[in-house]
Amino acid sequence: MARVGSDEVVVDGVTGVLVRNGPPAELGAALASLLADPGLRRRQGAAGRCRYLANSTRDRMALETTAVYERLLQASAGPALTGSRT
């Protein structure tokens, strides 16, 4: 079953909590555990902030976005951009 949340951003149990899509009781249990443990909220919040700062710099995001566009252009242009001639 799919999880709700972005596993690209959240490392389950480290920078937040991911729950399966569907069972409301699972979401309720995750929220209850966070509400009951201020230390866990602080640790996960701090870890999430560190992960964001390390992985979401403007330069990195620009490089990754550029790489996506380059792959798309190469895939759609075929031989014209890749230098192949038939």
Backbone as CSV, one residue per row, in Angstrom:
resi,resn,N_x,N_y,N_z,CA_x,CA_y,CA_z,C_x,C_y,C_z
1,MET,0.849,-1.180,0.000,0.000,0.000,0.000,0.893,1.241,0.000
2,ALA,0.488,2.237,-0.744,1.273,3.464,-0.851,1.279,4.225,0.465
3,ARG,2.339,4.952,0.674,2.449,5.787,1.867,2.058,7.207,1.539
4,VAL,1.569,7.899,2.545,1.224,9.301,2.394,2.414,10.113,2.865
5,GLY,2.856,11.043,2.051,4.017,11.850,2.386,5.069,11.672,1.317
6,SER,6.073,12.454,1.378,7.117,12.407,0.372,8.354,11.738,0.943
7,ASP,8.607,10.504,0.505,9.802,9.825,1.006,11.071,10.430,0.409
8,GLU,10.907,11.344,-0.537,12.044,12.094,-1.042,12.489,13.132,0.000
9,VAL,11.545,13.584,0.804,11.816,14.607,1.806,11.909,14.001,3.199
10,VAL,11.012,13.083,3.506,10.913,12.517,4.854,11.587,11.158,4.908
11,VAL,12.495,10.996,5.857,13.076,9.692,6.162,12.279,9.179,7.357
12,ASP,11.477,8.152,7.116,10.550,7.666,8.125,11.249,7.346,9.445
13,GLY,10.741,7.969,10.509,11.290,7.743,11.834,12.515,8.583,12.158
14,VAL,13.034,9.302,11.165,14.230,10.120,11.378,13.894,11.603,11.243
15,THR,13.302,11.958,10.101,12.956,13.362,9.863,11.448,13.586,9.882
16,GLY,10.707,12.557,10.207,9.247,12.646,10.250,8.654,11.255,10.261
17,VAL,7.372,11.194,9.959,6.658,9.914,9.973,5.890,9.765,8.674
18,LEU,6.043,8.615,8.036,5.247,8.277,6.866,4.235,7.209,7.287
19,VAL,3.011,7.346,6.836,1.983,6.346,7.132,1.386,5.845,5.827
20,ARG,0.812,4.654,5.878,0.186,4.090,4.689,-1.068,4.886,4.337
21,ASN,-1.336,4.962,3.059,-2.535,5.631,2.578,-3.739,4.735,2.860
22,GLY,-4.656,5.199,3.648,-5.857,4.412,3.887,-6.289,4.340,5.326
23,PRO,-5.602,3.532,6.124,-6.110,3.303,7.483,-6.000,4.545,8.375
24,PRO,-7.122,5.189,8.705,-7.069,6.375,9.558,-6.449,6.098,10.923
25,ALA,-6.606,4.880,11.418,-6.046,4.550,12.734,-4.522,4.657,12.733
26,GLU,-3.910,4.337,11.602,-2.447,4.430,11.526,-1.999,5.885,11.595
27,LEU,-2.694,6.753,10.899,-2.384,8.181,10.968,-2.618,8.704,12.377
28,GLY,-3.729,8.296,12.987,-4.032,8.716,14.359,-2.956,8.272,15.335
29,ALA,-2.483,7.048,15.192,-1.433,6.536,16.082,-0.133,7.315,15.902
30,ALA,0.203,7.639,14.638,1.421,8.404,14.375,1.322,9.793,15.001
31,LEU,0.174,10.434,14.829,-0.021,11.763,15.415,0.010,11.705,16.939
32,ALA,-0.628,10.685,17.512,-0.653,10.547,18.972,0.754,10.365,19.523
33,SER,1.582,9.577,18.831,2.950,9.367,19.331,3.752,10.663,19.267
34,LEU,3.527,11.464,18.236,4.228,12.749,18.150,3.726,13.733,19.200
35,LEU,2.433,13.745,19.428,1.877,14.635,20.453,2.364,14.280,21.846
36,ALA,2.575,12.993,22.078,2.972,12.530,23.402,4.463,12.681,23.683
37,ASP,5.249,12.968,22.661,6.706,12.973,22.843,7.339,14.245,22.265
38,PRO,7.419,15.305,23.075,8.020,16.553,22.586,9.473,16.377,22.130
39,GLY,10.203,15.500,22.785,11.596,15.254,22.405,11.686,14.658,21.006
40,LEU,10.794,13.741,20.700,10.761,13.132,19.369,10.451,14.188,18.313
41,ARG,9.493,15.052,18.605,9.164,16.136,17.670,10.376,17.037,17.433
42,ARG,11.077,17.379,18.498,12.261,18.240,18.356,13.359,17.546,17.559
43,ARG,13.619,16.274,17.873,14.674,15.534,17.161,14.351,15.403,15.675
44,GLN,13.111,15.019,15.393,12.740,14.851,13.988,12.723,16.199,13.261
45,GLY,12.266,17.234,13.932,12.287,18.562,13.331,13.696,19.022,13.024
46,ALA,14.612,18.823,13.975,16.010,19.219,13.771,16.646,18.395,12.649
47,ALA,16.360,17.092,12.624,16.909,16.232,11.575,16.347,16.625,10.213
48,GLY,15.069,16.970,10.177,14.453,17.407,8.925,15.064,18.699,8.423
49,ARG,15.329,19.611,9.328,15.943,20.888,8.937,17.351,20.662,8.393
50,CYS,18.117,19.811,9.066,19.473,19.497,8.589,19.430,18.860,7.208
51,ARG,18.501,17.931,7.018,18.367,17.264,5.718,18.004,18.280,4.636
52,TYR,17.080,19.173,4.955,16.677,20.199,3.997,17.863,21.088,3.622
53,LEU,18.577,21.571,4.631,19.697,22.471,4.368,20.802,21.789,3.569
54,ALA,20.990,20.491,3.800,22.041,19.756,3.096,21.635,19.412,1.665
55,ASN,20.349,19.180,1.438,19.913,18.660,0.143,19.118,19.637,-0.710
56,SER,18.784,20.771,-0.201,17.893,21.664,-0.935,18.510,23.038,-1.188
57,THR,19.789,23.063,-1.447,20.411,24.342,-1.764,19.978,24.775,-3.165
58,ARG,20.041,26.050,-3.418,19.682,26.554,-4.757,20.551,25.916,-5.831
59,ASP,21.841,25.831,-5.566,22.751,25.264,-6.566,22.397,23.817,-6.878
60,ARG,22.153,23.031,-5.847,21.825,21.616,-6.075,20.509,21.473,-6.824
61,MET,19.505,22.247,-6.420,18.209,22.167,-7.088,18.333,22.596,-8.551
62,ALA,19.138,23.628,-8.819,19.338,24.080,-10.200,20.035,23.000,-11.028
63,LEU,21.056,22.372,-10.468,21.754,21.300,-11.175,20.831,20.130,-11.473
64,GLU,20.036,19.729,-10.487,19.130,18.601,-10.686,18.036,18.932,-11.697
65,THR,17.527,20.147,-11.659,16.505,20.558,-12.627,17.090,20.600,-14.033
66,THR,18.286,21.144,-14.165,18.954,21.195,-15.459,19.180,19.786,-16.001
67,ALA,19.582,18.866,-15.141,19.811,17.483,-15.568,18.526,16.841,-16.089
68,VAL,17.412,17.119,-15.448,16.124,16.580,-15.912,15.816,17.114,-17.307
69,TYR,15.950,18.425,-17.492,15.675,19.012,-18.805,16.611,18.456,-19.871
70,GLU,17.871,18.279,-19.538,18.819,17.736,-20.510,18.440,16.321,-20.923
71,ARG,18.038,15.475,-19.949,17.607,14.113,-20.281,16.366,14.137,-21.160
72,LEU,15.420,15.020,-20.854,14.197,15.116,-21.660,14.514,15.573,-23.082
73,LEU,15.378,16.559,-23.217,15.752,17.033,-24.548,16.448,15.948,-25.356
74,GLN,17.354,15.235,-24.736,18.059,14.169,-25.437,17.105,13.060,-25.851
75,ALA,16.170,12.722,-24.980,15.222,11.653,-25.284,14.285,12.043,-26.422
76,SER,13.860,13.308,-26.457,12.897,13.727,-27.466,13.547,14.106,-28.789
77,ALA,14.799,14.535,-28.770,15.454,14.991,-29.996,16.115,13.865,-30.770
78,GLY,16.425,12.806,-30.103,17.069,11.686,-30.786,18.436,12.073,-31.320
79,PRO,18.727,11.671,-32.547,20.066,11.872,-33.121,20.499,13.324,-33.254
80,ALA,19.556,14.253,-33.379,19.931,15.651,-33.602,20.768,16.213,-32.461
81,LEU,20.451,15.871,-31.209,21.213,16.403,-30.087,22.287,15.458,-29.582
82,THR,22.157,14.193,-29.851,23.132,13.249,-29.307,24.362,13.115,-30.190
83,GLY,24.294,13.688,-31.411,25.450,13.630,-32.293,25.436,12.415,-33.203
84,SER,24.464,11.522,-33.059,24.372,10.331,-33.913,23.820,10.727,-35.278
85,ARG,24.316,10.093,-36.292,23.786,10.327,-37.642,23.510,8.975,-38.276
86,THR,22.374,8.912,-38.935,22.035,7.639,-39.602,21.943,7.825,-41.093
